[in-house]
Amino acid sequence: MIRFILYIIFIVLTGVYSIFAQIQQDEITIMNDSITLSGTLSYPQKNTPLIIWVHGSGNIDRNGNQGNIIKANYIQQFRNEINKHGIAFFSYDKRTANKNNFKFLKNITYNDLYKDVLVTIDYFKKLNEFPEIVLIGHSQGSLTAMLASKNITKFISIAGPSKPFDEILLDQITKGNPSLAGITKDHINELKKTGKIEAIDPKLVTIFAKPNQQFLLFWMQYDPSKEIKKLLIPTLIINGTKDLQVGVSEAQKLKQALPKAKLTLIPNMNHVLKEIKEDQNNYPSYFSADFPISTELIKTVVDFIKE
C-alpha cells in the first residue's frame, strides 16, 4: 500500500514538473516603423490559443512594472499562471517604456497605441503558429484593444472604463479639487474645438501640457461604450470588486452596451489583479510582487478561452 501511494505521488510530481519544463520562452522584437516593441512569448507548445496583452496607461513594461515605482509584476504573474493551462502568452514593453523609442515619441497620439497592437497581431498571424488570438485589454488598454479587434478570435476587457476619457478626466480632477471643475471643462472644450489649449491653468499644466495635448485629443474622441458595440466576436468583461481606479459600475455599463458579452465581477481583486482580502493592502500591492494574483481571474479567463 505504501509503495502504491509513493508511486502515485511520483506520478503527480512528475506531471507537475513536466508542465513547468515544457514552458518555452522566446524574446521577440516587433517593429512599428521606427518604434521597437520588445516582448516575451511564452507557451507550453505551439498550436495553442495565444493571448496578446494590451497595456493600461503609463510607461508599463512587459511584466506590469513601471521603472522604480510600480513593482506589482502582475503581468508576469498572469503569464506564469496562464501558461500552466496550455495557453500561450505575449506581452511587450509599451512604446513609452522602451528608452530606445524616446526620440520617436515627440508627436505620439493615442492612435499610435492601438496601431502597435495591430502590428503585433499581424506579426503572429503571419507566423501562423497559434490558431486563435485573444486580446486582453487592461484599463486604458481595454479601449485600445477594442479598436484593434479586427482580426482576432476573442476579446477580454479587464478593468476597462465605459466613458470617454474627457469625462473620466473631469471626474477625477473634480473629485480631487472641485474648484478646478470649471477650468477643466474649459480646457477640454478648447482642446476639442481648436486642437490646442493656449493658456493652461498652472494647477493643470502637468495634465494639459503642450506635449500631451494631441495624445489627449485623440484619446477623447473614442467612447468605449460605443466602440464595444462594434465587436462581433465573443467578449468577456471583467472587473474586480476591490478596484479603486475603475469601479464595477464601469464594467456593468460596458455589459449594457453589449448585452451578448459575458460579465464577471471578481471578489477581492484590485486594479493590478491582486487578490486583496484586507483593504489596507490594496495600495501597497502596487509596489510589491509579494501579493498573489487573483486565482478567480485566471480561472475565468481560462474557462472563457477554452469554451
C-alpha positions in Angstrom: 0.0 0.0 0.0 2.8 2.4 0.9 4.6 1.6 -2.3 1.4 2.3 -4.3 0.9 5.7 -2.6 4.6 6.6 -3.3 4.1 5.6 -6.9 1.0 7.9 -7.2 2.9 10.8 -5.6 5.8 10.2 -8.0 3.4 10.3 -11.0 1.7 13.5 -9.7 5.0 15.3 -9.1 6.4 14.1 -12.4 3.3 15.6 -14.1 3.7 18.9 -12.4 7.4 19.0 -13.3 6.6 18.2 -16.9 4.1 21.1 -17.1 6.8 23.6 -15.9 9.5 22.0 -18.0 7.5 22.4 -21.2 7.1 26.2 -21.0 9.2 27.8 -23.7 10.1 31.5 -23.8 11.1 33.4 -26.9 12.3 37.0 -26.9 10.7 38.8 -29.8 11.1 42.2 -31.3 8.3 43.7 -33.4 8.8 46.9 -35.3 6.2 49.5 -36.0 8.1 51.8 -38.3 10.8 53.2 -36.1 9.1 52.0 -32.8 10.6 48.9 -31.2 8.2 46.6 -29.4 10.3 44.2 -27.4 8.4 41.4 -25.8 8.3 37.8 -24.4 6.4 35.0 -25.9 5.8 32.1 -23.6 4.0 28.9 -24.4 3.7 25.2 -23.4 3.6 24.3 -27.1 2.7 25.7 -30.4 -0.8 25.3 -31.9 -2.5 26.6 -28.8 -4.6 29.8 -28.2 -2.4 32.9 -27.8 -3.2 35.8 -25.5 -1.8 39.2 -26.5 -1.8 41.6 -23.6 -2.7 45.3 -24.2 -1.4 47.7 -21.5 -3.1 50.3 -19.5 -1.9 53.8 -19.1 1.7 54.6 -18.0 5.1 53.5 -19.1 4.4 49.8 -18.4 6.9 47.1 -19.3 6.0 43.6 -20.4 5.9 42.4 -16.8 3.5 45.0 -15.4 6.1 47.3 -13.8 6.9 51.0 -14.2 10.5 51.9 -13.6 11.3 52.0 -9.9 7.8 53.0 -8.9 5.3 50.3 -9.7 6.6 46.9 -8.9 3.5 44.8 -8.9 4.8 42.4 -11.6 1.1 41.5 -12.2 1.6 40.7 -15.9 4.4 38.3 -15.2 2.3 36.6 -12.6 -0.6 36.3 -15.0 1.8 34.8 -17.6 3.1 32.2 -15.2 -0.4 31.0 -14.3 -2.0 31.2 -17.7 0.8 29.1 -19.3 0.1 26.3 -16.8 -3.3 25.9 -18.6 -1.9 25.3 -22.0 -2.3 28.8 -23.3 0.4 30.9 -24.9 1.0 34.5 -23.8 2.7 37.5 -25.3 3.3 40.9 -23.8 5.7 43.7 -24.9 7.2 46.7 -23.4 4.9 49.6 -24.1 6.5 52.0 -26.6 6.8 54.6 -23.8 8.6 52.1 -21.6 11.5 51.5 -24.0 14.2 54.1 -23.9 15.2 53.3 -27.5 11.8 54.8 -28.6 12.1 58.1 -26.7 13.5 60.1 -29.7 10.5 59.0 -31.7 7.8 59.9 -29.2 7.6 63.7 -29.7 4.3 63.6 -31.6 2.8 60.5 -30.1 -1.0 60.2 -30.2 -3.4 57.7 -28.7 -3.9 56.1 -32.1 -0.3 55.0 -32.1 -1.0 52.7 -29.2 -3.6 50.6 -31.0 -1.5 50.6 -34.2 1.2 48.9 -32.1 -1.4 46.2 -31.3 -2.4 45.9 -34.9 1.2 45.4 -35.9 1.6 42.8 -33.2 -1.5 40.9 -34.3 -0.2 40.9 -37.9 3.1 39.5 -36.8 1.5 36.5 -35.1 -1.0 36.0 -38.0 1.9 35.7 -40.4 3.8 33.5 -38.0 0.8 31.1 -38.3 1.7 29.1 -35.2 -1.3 29.9 -33.0 -4.8 29.1 -34.3 -6.6 31.6 -32.0 -5.6 35.1 -30.9 -7.2 36.6 -27.9 -6.7 40.2 -26.9 -6.8 41.2 -23.3 -7.1 44.9 -22.8 -6.4 46.1 -19.2 -7.6 49.5 -18.0 -6.8 52.1 -20.8 -5.8 49.1 -22.8 -9.4 47.9 -22.9 -10.4 50.6 -25.3 -7.0 50.3 -27.2 -7.7 46.6 -27.7 -11.3 47.2 -28.8 -10.0 49.5 -31.6 -7.6 46.8 -32.7 -10.0 43.8 -32.5 -10.4 43.5 -36.3 -8.7 40.1 -36.9 -8.8 38.1 -33.7 -10.8 35.3 -32.1 -12.0 36.7 -28.7 -11.8 39.9 -26.7 -11.4 40.3 -22.9 -11.7 43.6 -21.1 -10.2 43.8 -17.6 -11.0 47.0 -15.6 -12.0 48.9 -18.7 -13.7 52.3 -18.4 -17.0 52.8 -20.1 -16.8 56.5 -20.7 -14.7 58.7 -23.0 -11.5 59.9 -21.4 -12.6 63.6 -21.2 -15.5 62.6 -18.9 -13.1 60.4 -16.8 -10.6 63.2 -16.6 -13.2 65.7 -15.5 -14.5 63.3 -12.8 -11.0 62.6 -11.4 -10.0 66.3 -11.3 -13.3 67.4 -9.8 -13.1 64.7 -7.1 -9.6 65.8 -6.2 -10.3 69.5 -6.3 -13.9 70.7 -7.0 -12.7 74.3 -7.6 -10.9 73.1 -10.8 -14.1 71.7 -12.4 -14.9 74.9 -14.4 -11.4 75.5 -15.8 -11.0 71.8 -16.6 -14.2 71.9 -18.7 -13.0 75.0 -20.5 -9.6 73.4 -21.3 -11.3 70.2 -22.6 -13.7 72.2 -24.7 -11.0 74.3 -26.1 -8.8 71.3 -26.9 -11.7 69.5 -28.7 -12.8 72.6 -30.6 -9.4 74.1 -31.7 -7.0 71.2 -31.2 -4.9 73.0 -28.6 -5.0 75.0 -25.3 -3.4 78.4 -25.4 -3.3 79.4 -21.7 -3.1 76.5 -19.3 -4.0 76.9 -15.7 -0.8 76.4 -13.6 -2.6 73.8 -11.5 -3.4 71.7 -14.6 -0.2 72.1 -16.5 1.1 68.6 -15.9 -2.0 67.2 -17.5 -2.6 69.6 -20.3 1.0 70.4 -21.2 1.6 71.0 -24.8 3.3 67.7 -25.5 0.3 65.9 -24.1 -2.4 67.7 -25.9 -2.5 65.7 -29.2 -2.4 62.4 -27.3 -5.4 63.5 -25.1 -7.3 64.9 -28.1 -7.1 61.6 -30.0 -8.0 59.6 -26.8 -11.0 61.8 -26.1 -12.6 61.1 -29.5 -13.4 57.5 -28.6 -16.3 56.3 -26.4 -15.7 52.7 -25.1 -19.5 52.1 -24.8 -19.9 52.8 -28.5 -16.7 51.0 -29.6 -17.6 47.8 -27.8 -20.9 47.6 -29.7 -18.9 47.1 -32.9 -17.4 43.8 -31.7 -18.8 40.7 -33.4 -16.6 38.2 -31.5 -17.1 36.5 -28.2 -16.4 39.1 -25.5 -15.7 38.9 -21.8 -15.9 41.9 -19.4 -14.1 41.5 -16.0 -13.8 43.8 -13.1 -12.5 43.4 -9.5 -14.6 44.4 -6.5 -11.6 45.9 -4.8 -10.6 48.1 -7.9 -10.0 51.6 -6.6 -9.4 53.1 -10.1 -12.2 51.6 -12.2 -15.4 50.6 -10.3 -17.6 47.7 -11.1 -20.2 50.1 -12.5 -18.0 50.7 -15.5 -18.0 47.0 -16.3 -21.7 46.9 -15.9 -22.2 49.8 -18.3 -20.0 48.0 -20.9 -22.2 45.0 -20.5 -25.3 47.1 -21.0 -23.7 48.4 -24.2 -23.0 44.9 -25.4 -25.6 42.6 -23.8 -24.3 39.5 -25.5 -20.9 39.9 -23.7 -20.2 37.9 -20.6 -19.7 39.9 -17.4 -17.7 38.6 -14.4 -17.1 40.6 -11.2 -14.3 39.1 -9.2 -14.4 39.4 -5.4 -11.4 40.9 -3.8 -9.5 41.6 -7.0 -7.9 45.1 -7.3 -6.7 47.1 -10.3 -3.4 45.3 -10.6 -5.2 42.0 -10.5 -4.1 41.1 -7.0 -6.3 39.2 -4.5 -6.7 41.7 -1.7 -8.5 40.5 1.4 -7.5 43.4 3.7 -8.3 46.8 2.4 -5.1 48.2 3.8 -3.1 46.0 1.4 -4.7 47.4 -1.7 -2.4 50.4 -2.3 0.8 48.6 -1.1 0.1 45.8 -3.6 1.0 48.2 -6.5 4.6 48.3 -5.2 5.3 44.7 -4.4 5.2 41.4 -6.3 4.6 39.6 -3.0 0.8 39.8 -3.3 -0.7 36.9 -5.3 -2.6 37.3 -8.5 -6.3 36.5 -8.3 -6.9 32.8 -8.9 -10.5 33.5 -9.8 -9.2 35.8 -12.6 -7.1 33.0 -14.1 -10.0 30.5 -13.9 -12.4 33.0 -15.5 -10.0 33.7 -18.4 -9.1 30.1 -19.0 -12.8 28.9 -19.0 -13.7 31.7 -21.5 -10.8 30.9 -23.9 -11.4 27.1 -23.8 -15.2 27.1 -24.0 
